[in-house]
Amino acid sequence: MANLNIQQTLTNIEKEFLKDDLPILRIGDNVKLGIKIIEGNKERTQFYEGTIIAKKNTSINTTITVRKTLQGIGVERIFLIHSPKVESIDVLRSSKVRRSKLYYLRSLKGKASRLKQAF
C-alpha cells in the first residue's frame, strides 16, 4: 500500500516537468535541437543538427540519440527531451525507415548513409 502512494506522488511530481509542446519524433527524422549552454555568466543557445537513430520512451526520462557527421567523423549525443537544457526541437525532414534502431548507420560513410525521404 505504501509503494502505491509513493508511486502516485512520483508521477504527480513528474507531470509538472513534462513538456507538452514537443513535436512528434520518429526514428530517422532529421532534427535541429537548441541546447542551452552556460559559459561563465553568459547563457546562449547552441544548435545540434542530426538524425535520430534511437529513442527510449519512459515518461520523463524519454531520450533520443542524435547522430551527425563532422568532417568525416560520426558524433552521437543522447538528449533527455524533457530536460530544461533542451530549449527547442525542430523536425527538419522525415525519412522512411523500417527499423526501430538505426545503429547500422555507424558503419556507413558518405552517400551510403543517406535515408530515403518520407512523403
Backbone bond lengths (Angstrom), bond angles and torsions (degrees), N, CA, C in turn:
res aa  C-N    CA-C-N  psi(-1)  N-CA   C-N-CA  omega(-1)  CA-C   N-CA-C  phi
1 M - - - 1.448 - - 1.530 110.98 -
2 A 1.322 116.45 -38.87 1.464 120.38 -179.45 1.531 110.71 -67.90
3 N 1.354 116.29 -36.19 1.460 119.68 178.90 1.523 111.74 -63.31
4 L 1.319 116.59 -35.37 1.463 121.22 179.93 1.528 110.83 -65.22
5 N 1.342 116.60 -41.88 1.464 120.90 178.76 1.518 111.21 -66.27
6 I 1.315 116.81 -39.72 1.461 121.05 178.54 1.519 109.99 -64.36
7 Q 1.321 116.82 -42.98 1.457 121.83 179.79 1.527 111.33 -62.50
8 Q 1.342 116.16 -41.75 1.460 119.84 179.07 1.520 112.06 -65.47
9 T 1.318 116.96 -41.07 1.465 119.27 179.34 1.528 110.89 -66.69
10 L 1.332 116.85 -37.27 1.465 119.67 177.28 1.525 111.57 -63.52
11 T 1.317 117.72 -44.20 1.464 120.19 179.36 1.525 111.09 -66.04
12 N 1.325 118.16 -35.27 1.468 120.92 176.91 1.525 111.37 -65.62
13 I 1.315 116.77 -40.47 1.470 120.68 178.16 1.528 109.99 -67.18
14 E 1.329 117.76 -41.36 1.462 121.64 -179.35 1.522 111.92 -64.84
15 K 1.320 118.11 -33.89 1.467 121.88 -178.62 1.522 111.73 -59.14
16 E 1.333 117.18 -33.26 1.461 120.88 -179.71 1.522 112.03 -64.64
17 F 1.319 117.16 -31.26 1.462 121.23 -173.65 1.526 113.96 -97.62
18 L 1.333 118.04 -5.68 1.456 120.63 178.63 1.518 110.33 -71.48
19 K 1.329 116.72 135.05 1.464 121.27 175.83 1.516 108.35 -84.12
20 D 1.321 115.99 138.25 1.457 119.45 -178.75 1.527 112.65 -109.77
21 D 1.323 117.85 -2.63 1.460 121.16 -177.42 1.535 112.30 -104.88
22 L 1.331 116.99 26.20 1.464 120.47 -178.10 1.528 110.96 -82.14
23 P 1.329 117.09 143.56 1.465 119.04 174.13 1.524 110.13 -75.23
24 I 1.322 116.45 167.74 1.464 120.46 176.60 1.525 107.48 -76.46
25 L 1.322 116.30 119.43 1.463 121.98 -177.68 1.514 109.46 -105.21
26 R 1.330 116.05 128.72 1.462 121.60 178.77 1.519 109.45 -124.30
27 I 1.309 114.74 159.74 1.456 120.28 175.99 1.527 108.18 -65.29
28 G 1.323 117.15 136.08 1.460 121.41 179.68 1.515 113.68 94.23
29 D 1.334 118.08 -6.76 1.459 120.47 178.28 1.525 110.54 -72.73
30 N 1.324 115.38 142.66 1.451 120.92 170.95 1.521 106.40 -90.61
31 V 1.314 118.18 120.75 1.455 121.68 -175.21 1.524 110.82 -123.29
32 K 1.327 114.43 156.28 1.456 121.85 173.92 1.521 106.48 -123.26
33 L 1.327 116.43 113.75 1.459 122.60 -176.85 1.523 109.47 -103.23
34 G 1.313 116.96 133.18 1.457 121.93 173.01 1.509 108.62 -97.97
35 I 1.333 116.76 116.38 1.462 122.38 -175.87 1.530 108.93 -111.22
36 K 1.343 117.05 130.65 1.464 121.02 176.35 1.516 109.19 -74.05
37 I 1.327 115.81 130.05 1.459 121.29 178.33 1.521 107.89 -125.02
38 I 1.322 116.48 131.87 1.456 121.35 178.85 1.516 107.98 -107.56
39 E 1.340 115.50 120.49 1.464 121.72 178.13 1.524 107.25 -119.93
40 G 1.307 116.17 106.78 1.457 119.98 -176.06 1.508 109.38 66.52
41 N 1.343 116.72 -117.20 1.463 119.99 177.27 1.523 111.66 -108.35
42 K 1.325 117.04 8.31 1.464 121.43 178.11 1.520 110.74 -100.91
43 E 1.320 115.93 148.65 1.460 121.30 177.91 1.521 108.31 -125.47
44 R 1.317 116.52 132.41 1.461 120.69 179.77 1.515 109.56 -140.99
45 T 1.343 115.70 169.76 1.455 121.40 178.71 1.518 109.20 -108.19
46 Q 1.315 115.96 127.10 1.461 121.58 175.98 1.520 107.96 -112.71
47 F 1.329 116.26 132.73 1.453 120.39 -177.50 1.519 110.78 -94.92
48 Y 1.321 115.22 141.68 1.455 123.16 178.98 1.522 106.43 -127.99
49 E 1.330 116.51 118.88 1.460 121.09 -175.02 1.521 109.59 -118.01
50 G 1.328 116.56 130.94 1.455 120.77 -179.91 1.521 111.74 -174.75
51 T 1.326 114.78 -170.73 1.459 122.58 -177.40 1.520 110.41 -102.82
52 I 1.320 116.57 136.15 1.467 120.56 176.16 1.525 107.59 -76.04
53 I 1.336 117.01 118.53 1.464 120.13 179.78 1.525 112.24 -106.97
54 A 1.341 117.58 -13.41 1.467 120.30 178.97 1.522 108.84 -156.05
55 K 1.326 115.24 153.09 1.453 121.63 178.53 1.519 108.85 -146.26
56 K 1.328 116.24 135.59 1.458 121.83 175.88 1.517 107.89 -123.01
57 N 1.325 117.01 124.39 1.455 122.29 -177.43 1.520 110.98 -105.55
58 T 1.319 116.90 109.50 1.460 121.59 171.75 1.526 108.17 -145.78
59 S 1.304 116.51 73.81 1.461 126.89 179.96 1.534 112.16 44.32
60 I 1.318 118.45 -108.14 1.461 120.45 -175.32 1.526 112.18 -75.30
61 N 1.321 117.67 -19.83 1.459 121.52 -179.32 1.521 112.84 -93.50
62 T 1.320 118.47 22.96 1.458 122.11 179.93 1.526 109.69 -65.24
63 T 1.332 115.56 126.52 1.459 120.61 -179.31 1.514 110.71 -124.47
64 I 1.333 115.26 152.43 1.458 121.33 171.16 1.519 107.75 -127.25
65 T 1.322 115.44 143.42 1.456 121.40 175.22 1.513 107.02 -103.81
66 V 1.329 116.04 121.79 1.461 122.05 -176.64 1.521 108.38 -113.39
67 R 1.338 115.47 131.53 1.462 121.54 -177.76 1.518 109.45 -119.04
68 K 1.325 115.37 134.66 1.456 120.93 172.66 1.521 108.38 -138.29
69 T 1.323 115.89 161.00 1.463 120.93 179.94 1.519 108.63 -112.29
70 L 1.324 116.53 123.83 1.452 122.87 178.75 1.521 108.81 -118.15
71 Q 1.324 117.31 114.20 1.457 123.33 177.33 1.521 111.73 52.43
72 G 1.340 115.31 41.96 1.458 120.61 176.83 1.515 115.04 83.62
73 I 1.317 117.33 1.32 1.462 121.21 -179.57 1.524 108.34 -114.58
74 G 1.334 117.07 128.26 1.457 121.60 179.00 1.507 111.29 -78.41
75 V 1.342 115.96 133.57 1.457 122.08 179.52 1.525 107.79 -124.68
76 E 1.329 116.96 128.39 1.457 121.87 178.82 1.515 109.50 -121.21
77 R 1.322 115.22 139.00 1.459 120.62 174.72 1.517 108.65 -133.84
78 I 1.318 115.62 146.12 1.458 122.16 177.66 1.529 107.15 -106.01
79 F 1.336 116.02 128.03 1.454 121.71 -178.04 1.520 110.43 -118.92
80 L 1.327 116.23 134.59 1.461 122.27 167.88 1.521 105.87 -81.44
81 I 1.329 118.03 114.30 1.465 118.54 -171.99 1.523 112.84 -74.18
82 H 1.332 118.86 -18.87 1.461 121.29 177.97 1.527 112.10 -93.96
83 S 1.329 117.04 6.19 1.455 121.74 -179.79 1.525 110.87 -69.78
84 P 1.332 117.97 144.38 1.464 119.73 176.12 1.535 112.54 -67.61
85 K 1.321 118.08 -17.33 1.467 120.94 177.80 1.519 112.40 -74.48
86 V 1.334 117.38 -22.83 1.466 120.72 176.74 1.521 107.04 -85.65
87 E 1.329 115.03 108.73 1.457 120.89 -173.97 1.527 112.19 -85.10
88 S 1.337 116.02 -43.34 1.463 119.11 -177.35 1.521 110.05 -146.85
89 I 1.330 115.69 150.59 1.457 122.28 174.80 1.525 106.89 -133.20
90 D 1.329 116.14 119.73 1.457 121.90 177.59 1.516 109.32 -118.08
91 V 1.325 117.04 128.79 1.463 121.13 175.70 1.528 106.81 -88.70
92 L 1.326 116.66 115.62 1.461 121.21 -177.77 1.516 111.97 -87.05
93 R 1.338 115.99 -40.85 1.464 120.34 -176.06 1.522 108.54 -155.12
94 S 1.322 116.40 143.31 1.457 121.20 175.88 1.516 109.29 -107.57
95 S 1.313 116.61 145.56 1.457 121.98 -179.56 1.510 110.49 -120.67
96 K 1.316 114.89 153.76 1.463 121.20 178.48 1.525 107.98 -88.68
97 V 1.328 116.14 114.57 1.463 121.08 179.93 1.517 109.15 -130.84
98 R 1.325 115.23 156.46 1.469 120.37 -179.59 1.521 111.54 -122.18
99 R 1.306 116.05 21.93 1.462 122.08 179.88 1.527 108.94 -129.43
100 S 1.322 116.29 154.47 1.457 119.65 176.63 1.524 111.39 -90.89
101 K 1.309 117.59 -19.26 1.461 122.59 175.42 1.526 107.73 -132.48
102 L 1.311 117.07 130.56 1.467 121.52 -176.55 1.527 111.50 -104.76
103 Y 1.319 116.37 45.98 1.455 120.29 -178.04 1.525 112.38 -67.49
104 Y 1.338 117.47 -18.46 1.453 120.08 179.68 1.533 111.54 -67.12
105 L 1.324 118.51 -16.94 1.466 121.39 178.05 1.529 111.36 -66.78
106 R 1.324 117.26 -19.60 1.462 120.86 179.71 1.518 112.28 -63.46
107 S 1.333 116.16 -31.01 1.466 119.04 -176.69 1.527 112.61 -93.95
108 L 1.338 118.46 -2.80 1.458 121.76 -178.64 1.525 110.72 -99.37
109 K 1.332 115.85 150.13 1.463 121.00 -179.36 1.518 109.81 -131.67
110 G 1.309 115.43 152.83 1.459 121.43 172.91 1.510 113.92 63.05
111 K 1.339 115.29 -135.66 1.459 120.72 -176.49 1.527 112.54 -67.37
112 A 1.305 117.85 -23.17 1.468 121.14 -179.86 1.529 111.74 -65.48
113 S 1.325 116.85 -23.71 1.457 119.92 -177.16 1.528 113.33 -88.00
114 R 1.333 117.29 5.71 1.460 120.36 177.79 1.533 110.22 -75.41
115 L 1.315 115.34 149.53 1.467 121.83 177.28 1.517 108.98 -112.79
116 K 1.327 116.22 149.27 1.467 120.32 177.94 1.513 109.92 -70.73
117 Q 1.319 115.46 136.08 1.448 121.10 -178.27 1.525 110.64 -76.56
118 A 1.325 116.45 137.48 1.467 121.89 177.57 1.523 108.06 -85.58
119 F 1.315 116.14 144.34 1.466 119.82 -179.36 1.490 111.90 -107.80
